């Protein structure tokens, strides 16, 4: 555990007592702060009380006794409507932060004076691929026997990290919910994987969503920024950050085009990753031999991870060896099983249209399990990539809404057990049963992980 720094004799209220909230409370207590825990859920308050924290319901808070309100990622901060506790904090002039902002304020301590090599922080954000990119960076550094830890949206809470050691690297996966609130965002390297519409209701539209992502790059001015430029917003961000044409503080990354005329670029083309600096190629890797990194979306993740570790001085050949040994993450284009020649792929993390499109472009002869709680009203863009789909098997609480917008043959199955059974019965040798929902899971499951596990559970019944 990392204790919070410079918080002694400061009064904090913590709103939201999930993993990040309780972790922050423990860190603040260790740092000498006074803490009051708040939550709309009585059960969560009871858990915090059992851990020894002082709790109350939000309606009873005395704002004159609070210096900082710490909000958890699930708490609405602005759109569609701020939580009433957030509104009250603003009315009373109370500072608002989250565990990520508190972490960045806390990591540097007097103990660091003994380090020969100061620890580095790499923060990864973007719409899709954050987890895989973060895990890839961590894997490459571990392969190199460099000390590193993984936290944020993946791994553990930021304050649950072990105390940092000499030359260590911390990799943080950060969502827009986390970057929009944090008062301090000062990574050494910031990574922007890509940008597609997501969480628009939370951020008040595409502009608010972009602004939340952008804060990671402008709040603390990282030494290096790795920017995916396959969408307009990535190109815009790179231009906004660069001082001149060959500004190598900005590393542009692409999986859709060659970029050879700018300062520092990394791109994938025809299965090969290339690194260019000031118009000259300095390295090339063969991604076709990386079995867990199939498809253009994973090539984009590989390029972003490559660029990030290159800023730390890791050599191209070392990166290539590490990428080949990467086995992938659960629920992200994960090979689950092969039964009677039929391959089962779990990409439950494909919760929006763009991420599902990437999966649909990767595999041939697909039996597609899809549907759930739509993040976008219009999902017709999926029809551009359905040439490999033999048939769709639609699940979710409102399968008709999903199926009415897709142009391939489909069958409404409603539930996972029916969908898996029907897809397998229809599938022929060498075909792929792909779970890539293009929708959130919350209509039937508590998370995309639970949905992916349900998929795997039904597959085991077939063995």
N, C-alpha and C positions, 0 to 999 in steps of 0.2 A: 504494500500500500504506500502511496505517496501522500504525505500530509499537505494540506493547503498552507501556503506561505503568506505572511503579512496580513493575517486575518485576526490576530489576537485582539480581544476586546471589541470586536465588530459583531453586530447583531444581524444574523441572516434568517430569512424565512425561506423555506424550500417548498415549492409547490409542485407536487407530483412525486410520489414515493415508489416509483419503479426502480429498476436496476441503477440507472444513472443518479436518481435522486438520493437513494440510500447510500450509494457510494460517495457522493459529494458530502452528504451529512457526516459520514465517518471521517472523511478527510478534513472537514472543517472542525470537527470536534478535536481531532488530533492536533490541529493548528491553533487551538485556543479560542475559537469563535463561539459565540452564543447562538444556539440554533432553535428555531421553532419550525416544526414540520406540519405541512398542510396537505390535504388531499380530499377530493370529493368522495372518495371511496372509504367507508368506515373500516373495511377490512385492512386496507393499506395502512391506515392510521394505527390500527392494533398491532400490525407487524412492527412498525417503527417504535411504538411504545414498548413492545417486548424487547427491543434492542436497546432500550434505555434513553430514547429521545423524547423530548417534550413535544406534545402534539396538541393541535386544536383544529376545530373546523374553520374554514376560511372566514365565515361571517363574524367570528369573535376576535379577529386580529386587531391589535392596537398599533396602528402605523407609526405612531410617535416613537415606538420602541424598536423599529426596524430600520436598518441602514441599507440592506441589499435584499432584493427578492431574486431567488434563484429558481428558474423555471425549467421543467423537464421538456424534452423534445415534443411530446404529445400535446403539450398545452398550447392552445391557440394564442398567438402573440399579437397578431394584427388582423388578418383576414381568416375566415369570413366575418368573424367578430371576436375581439379579444376576450379572453376569460375575465370574468368580473373581478378577480383578484388582481390581474394585470392592470386593468383599468383603474382600480383603487390605488395601486402602487404609483401609477403615473399621476393621478390626481394629487397624491401626497408627496410627490417629488422623490420617491424612493428609487434608487438605481436598480436596473434590471440586468441580469446576466444569466448564464447557464454554466453547466459543469465544464464545458469546453473552454469558455473564457476564463473561468477560475483556474483551470489546469494550466493554460498558457502563462498566467500570472504567477504560478506556483512552481514551475519546473526548475527555474534557475535558483540555486541556493548557494550559501557559503561553501558547502561541501564541494562544489564544482571547481573551486580553486585548486584542488589537488589533481584534477584531471589533466593529463597531457593532451588529450584530444576531447574537446567538448562534445557532448551528445548532440545528435541532429534529430530534427523532426520533419518527417515527410507527411503532408496532409493531402488526402485524395478525395475529390468530390466529382460531381457529374451526374447525369441522369441514369446511365447504365454502365455496368462494368466496374463500379467502384470496388466491390468486394474482391473480384478476381484480380484486378490491378493491385490492390493492397496486398492480397495474399501472394501474388507473384513477386512483388518487391521483397516481402518478408522471406519468401522461399529462396530467392537469389542470394540474399545476404546470409541466410543460414547455410546455404551451399558453400559460400565463401568463408564460413566459420567466423563471420562478423556478428557481434552481439546485436540482437534486435528484438523488439517486442511489437505486437500487433494489438490495436485497441480501437475504441470508438464504436461504430456500428457493427464491427466484426471483432471477434475475440472477446475482449473484456472491457469494462468501463475504464475510462482514462485514469481514475484514481486507484484502480485496482492493479495498475502496473507495479512491477517490482521496482525498487529504487534504481535509478539509472546508473550505469557503470561507464568507465572510461571508453570513449569512442563508440558508444552504443547509438543505434538508430531506432527511433520510435515511429511506427507507421500508423497513422490515424485515418480511418475511413469516416468521412463526415458528410451528413446529409444536409440538404437545404434547411431543414428544421433546426439544425445545430448552428450552421453558419449565419443564419439571419439574426440570431439573438446574441451570440458571443461578443462581449465587449473587447476581448483581446484575441487576435488571431495572428500569430507570429511564427509560422513554420519556416524552416530553412528552405524547403522545397515544397511547392504547391502544385498539385496535378489536377487538371480539368479533363476528364475522359471524353465526354461528349455532351450534347444538349438536345433533348427532345421534350415535348410537353409532358409534364408530370406534376402532381400536387398543385394544380392551378387554382383549385378552390382555396387552398391554404394560403397561397401567395397573392391572390387577387389578380391572376392572369399571368401571361407569359413574361411581361416586364418585371413583375415582382419576383417571379421565380429566378429570372436571370440575375436580378440585383442581389438576391440571397446568395447565389453561387459566387458572384463577382466579389463579394466582401472578403472571401478568403485570400484574394490576390491583391486587394488594395488596402486592407486594414493594416497589415503588418509588413507589406512590401517584401516578400520572400526573395532570397538570393537568386533562386532559379524558379521559373514557372514553366511547367510542361503543359501545353495546351493542345487538345484535340481540335483540329480545324476542318473536320468533315461536315460541319454545319455552320450556318451563317454566324451564330452566336459565338462559336469558337474563334472564327476568323476575326470577328469584332473585338473579342477580348484580347487576342494577341496584338491587334493593332493599337488598342487602348493602352496596353502595357509597354509596348516597345517604344524606345526613344528614337531609334533610327533603323534603317533597313536591316543591318547585320547585327542587331543587338542580341548577343548570345546569352543574355539573361532569360530570353524567351526561347523555348524549344518547341517548335511546331511539330505535331504528330498527325499522321493520316494513315488510314487503311484503304483509301479510295483513289489516291492520286500520288504521283511523284512530286516532291517538292525539293528542287535542287538549287534554287536561285536565292535562297534566304540564308540568314546567319547560321543557325543550328537546327537541323531537321532530322526527323526519324519517320520513315514511312514503310508500309508493306505493299508489295506489288508482286503478283503472281506467286505468292507463297514465300517471298524473300523479304527480309527486313533489311533496310539500308539506312545508314547514318551518313549525313552530309554536313560539312562545315564550310561555310563561305564558298559554296559551289563545288567542293571536292568531296568525293566519297572516301570515308575513312574506315568503314566496316560494312560487312554484309553477313547475314545469318539466314539459314534455311529453316523456315518455320514449318515446312511440310512434314518434318520429322518429329514435331511436337504433338503427340497424339491427343493431349488434353486441351489443345489450343486450336481446334478446328473452327473454320469460318472467319469471315471478315471482322466480326465483332471481337473475337478472341485475338485476332491479329492486331486489332487496335489496342486491346489491353496489353498485349506483349510489347508493342511499340512504346506505350506510356510507361510501363514498368522498366523497360530497357533505358529509356531516357532518364528516368529518375535515378537509377543506380549508377548510370554513367556520370552524373553530377557528383557522385561520391567516389569516383575513381575506379569503379569495377570495370574490368576489361571485357571487350566483346566476346572473346572465346569463353570466358568464365560464364558470361550471361547465357551463351548458347547452350552450354552443358547443363546449366541449371534449368533452363526452359524445357529441355528434353526430359528432365526428371520430374517435372511438375505433374501431379496427378489430378488436378482440378478441385473444385469445391462442390460440396453437396448442393443439389437443387439448381445447379447452373451447368446446363449441357452435360449432365452427369450420366455416364453409362451405368445403368442399373443391372441389366442382365441381357442374355441372349437365349431365347427359348425356341427350339425348332427352326432356327434360322432367322427368327424375328428379333430385332434389336429394340430395347426399351431405353429411351432417353428421358431423364427427368430435368426439365428446365422450368420448374415451378416459379423460379425467380423472374421469369419473363412476364412481368405483371403489367406491362404496357404494350402498345402496338409496336413500337419501334424495336423493343427487345425481342418480341415474338417474331417479327419479320426477319431479324438476323438468324434466328434458329431455323425458320422455315426455308431460308436460303442455303443452309448448311447441309441438310440431309436430303438424300433422294428417296423417292417412294415412301411418302409419309402417311401414316394413319394418325391424324392430329386430334389430340384431346385438348379442348379449349373452352373458354367461357368463365364467367365469374362476375364480380362487381366491376363494371366498366369504369375506367378512369376518364374516358373520352366518349362523348356522345356519338361521334362519327368515327367508326373503325374501318371504313371502306378501303383505306390504304392497304389493308391486308390483302386485298384482291390482286395487288400487283405482284405478290410472291407466292401464289398458290399453285403454280404449275407443277410442283412436286407432290402436291397433296392428293392422295387417292380418295380420301373421305375424311370429313370432320365429325367428331363425336362431342357434342356440346353439353357441358355441365353448367351448374350454377342455379341460382334462385330465379333468374329470368332468362332462360336459354333462348326464348323466342326473339328477344331484343338483339342478342348476339347473332343468332343464325340468320336473321333477316337482312344482315349487311354483308354476308360472305357469299361468294359466287360459286363455290365448289359444292359437290354433293355432301350432304350432312345428315346426321341423325341426332335427334334430341334424346339425350341419355339422363339428364338431370344430375345424377350422382356419379362419383368416381368409380364405384364398384361396377356399375353397369357399363360405363364407358370403357374401362380396361378390358372387361370380358368381351364386349362386342368388337372392339378394335383388334384384339388378338384372334378372335374367331374369323374375322374378315381378312386378316393379314396373310400375305404369302411370304415364302422364303425370300430373304434379303430385303424385306421392307422394314421400316422403322415406326414403332409406336412412340410418338413424341408428345410429351406434356409440355406445352408452351401456351399458357392460358390467354395471354394478351389482356389480362384483367386481374384485378386484385382478388384476394381470397376471402375477404371478410364476410361475404354473404353466406358461406358455408363452413369456413375454417377460421381459426384464430390468427393464422399467419401463413405466408407462403411455405414456410418449413413444414407446418402441419399438413398442408395440402400435398407437398412432395412426399411426405412419409406415408400418407394415405395411398398415393399412387404406388409406392414401393410395396406397401402391405398387400395390395391387390395383386401385384405381380408375383409375389411369393406364393399366393394361392394357386397360380398356374403351373408352378414347378413340380 
